[in-house]
Amino acid sequence: MSNTVRLLRVFTAPPERVYRAFLDPAALCKWLPPDGFTCTVHELEAKVGGRYRMSFTNFGSGDSHSFGGTYLELMPGERIVHDDRFDDPNLPGTMVTTITFRAVSCGTEVQVVQEGIPDVIPADQCHLGWQESLTLLERLVEPTIPG
């Protein structure tokens, strides 16, 4: 049986800015990897049918895992849907991640739903990882105050 993770977060940044952080390779490397990991984006073609490939490397051990997928839906400032597959045969199957962006009075509500997480990955670990990543995303997209 596969796992599903659902998260909801509100950012003070506008939807277009938050959306862009999910598709910009340099931005992804700053906020997406779990705590203690670095990220390398090997390929990212942000169009429907376009592919992405990346890897996370544990900074302490040097161990790495790579994964990639295809963009299934891209609606600027509103929605991203992509599938994900790990290169490791011990992490079988295809996950589907849906990210929705909704303008709210104070900025943007972001909902992340990741379905089909392999059974060997505890859902609570994924949930924690997303929470940590979204905290870093917040620091990246929040407007800076001049002065």
C-alpha positions as CSV (number, residue, x, y, z in Angstrom):
1,M,0.0,0.0,0.0
2,S,1.4,3.4,-0.9
3,N,1.3,6.6,1.2
4,T,-0.1,10.0,0.6
5,V,1.1,13.3,2.2
6,R,-1.0,16.5,2.2
7,L,0.3,19.9,3.3
8,L,-1.2,23.4,3.4
9,R,0.9,26.5,3.8
10,V,0.3,30.2,3.4
11,F,3.0,32.6,2.2
12,T,2.9,36.4,2.0
13,A,4.5,36.3,-1.5
14,P,2.3,36.5,-4.6
15,P,1.3,33.2,-6.4
16,E,3.5,33.9,-9.4
17,R,6.6,34.2,-7.2
18,V,5.9,31.0,-5.3
19,Y,5.0,29.1,-8.5
20,R,8.3,30.2,-10.1
21,A,10.2,28.8,-7.1
22,F,8.9,25.3,-8.0
23,L,10.2,25.5,-11.5
24,D,13.5,27.4,-11.3
25,P,16.5,25.0,-10.9
26,A,18.6,27.4,-8.8
27,A,15.6,28.1,-6.5
28,L,14.8,24.4,-6.1
29,C,18.4,23.6,-5.0
30,K,18.0,26.2,-2.2
31,W,14.7,25.0,-0.7
32,L,13.7,21.5,-1.8
33,P,16.3,19.1,-0.4
34,P,15.6,17.7,3.1
35,D,17.6,19.0,6.0
36,G,21.3,17.8,5.7
37,F,21.0,17.2,1.9
38,T,22.2,19.1,-1.1
39,C,20.4,19.1,-4.5
40,T,21.6,19.0,-8.0
41,V,19.1,19.6,-10.8
42,H,20.4,17.7,-13.9
43,E,17.5,18.5,-16.2
44,L,14.4,20.7,-16.0
45,E,12.1,21.4,-18.9
46,A,9.2,23.3,-17.4
47,K,6.5,22.5,-20.0
48,V,3.7,20.0,-20.2
49,G,5.4,16.7,-21.2
50,G,8.8,18.2,-20.2
51,R,11.1,16.2,-17.9
52,Y,13.1,16.9,-14.8
53,R,15.9,14.9,-13.2
54,M,17.6,15.7,-9.9
55,S,19.5,14.1,-7.1
56,F,19.8,14.7,-3.3
57,T,23.1,14.0,-1.6
58,N,23.5,13.6,2.1
59,F,26.1,16.1,3.0
60,G,27.5,14.0,5.9
61,S,27.8,10.6,4.3
62,G,27.9,11.5,0.6
63,D,25.2,9.0,-0.2
64,S,22.9,10.1,-3.0
65,H,19.6,9.2,-4.5
66,S,18.3,10.4,-7.9
67,F,14.8,10.7,-9.2
68,G,12.9,12.4,-12.0
69,G,9.6,12.7,-13.7
70,T,7.4,14.4,-16.2
71,Y,5.3,17.6,-15.9
72,L,1.7,16.6,-16.5
73,E,0.0,20.0,-15.9
74,L,1.4,23.5,-15.6
75,M,-1.0,26.5,-15.0
76,P,1.2,29.5,-14.2
77,G,0.5,30.8,-10.7
78,E,-2.2,28.2,-10.1
79,R,-1.2,24.5,-10.4
80,I,1.7,22.1,-11.1
81,V,1.2,18.4,-11.5
82,H,4.2,16.1,-12.1
83,D,5.0,12.4,-11.6
84,D,8.1,11.2,-9.8
85,R,10.1,8.0,-10.0
86,F,13.2,7.0,-8.0
87,D,16.1,5.5,-9.9
88,D,16.6,3.0,-7.0
89,P,14.8,-0.3,-7.7
90,N,14.1,-0.6,-3.9
91,L,11.8,2.5,-4.3
92,P,9.4,1.2,-6.9
93,G,6.4,2.9,-8.5
94,T,5.4,6.3,-9.6
95,M,4.3,9.1,-7.3
96,V,2.1,12.0,-8.4
97,T,2.6,15.4,-6.8
98,T,0.0,18.1,-7.2
99,I,0.8,21.6,-6.0
100,T,-2.0,24.2,-6.1
101,F,-1.5,28.0,-5.6
102,R,-4.4,30.2,-4.5
103,A,-4.3,33.9,-4.0
104,V,-5.5,34.8,-0.5
105,S,-5.8,38.2,1.2
106,C,-2.3,38.0,2.7
107,G,-0.5,36.3,-0.2
108,T,-0.7,32.7,-1.5
109,E,-2.1,29.5,-0.1
110,V,-0.1,26.5,-1.3
111,Q,-1.4,22.9,-1.1
112,V,0.9,20.0,-1.8
113,V,-0.5,16.5,-2.3
114,Q,2.0,13.7,-2.9
115,E,0.5,10.4,-3.7
116,G,2.0,6.9,-4.3
117,I,5.0,7.3,-1.9
118,P,6.7,3.9,-1.8
119,D,5.8,1.8,1.3
120,V,9.4,1.7,2.5
121,I,9.4,5.5,3.0
122,P,7.4,6.4,6.1
123,A,4.7,9.0,5.4
124,D,5.7,11.0,8.5
125,Q,9.3,11.3,7.2
126,C,7.9,12.8,3.9
127,H,5.6,15.1,5.8
128,L,8.5,16.3,8.0
129,G,10.7,16.7,4.9
130,W,8.1,18.8,3.1
131,Q,7.6,21.0,6.2
132,E,11.3,21.7,6.5
133,S,11.5,22.4,2.7
134,L,8.5,24.7,2.7
135,T,10.1,26.7,5.6
136,L,13.1,27.3,3.4
137,L,10.9,28.1,0.5
138,E,9.2,30.8,2.7
139,R,12.6,32.4,3.3
140,L,13.3,32.4,-0.4
141,V,10.0,33.9,-1.7
142,E,9.1,36.3,1.0
143,P,9.5,39.9,0.0
144,T,12.5,41.6,1.5
145,I,12.1,44.9,3.3
146,P,14.5,47.6,2.0
147,G,16.6,49.5,4.4
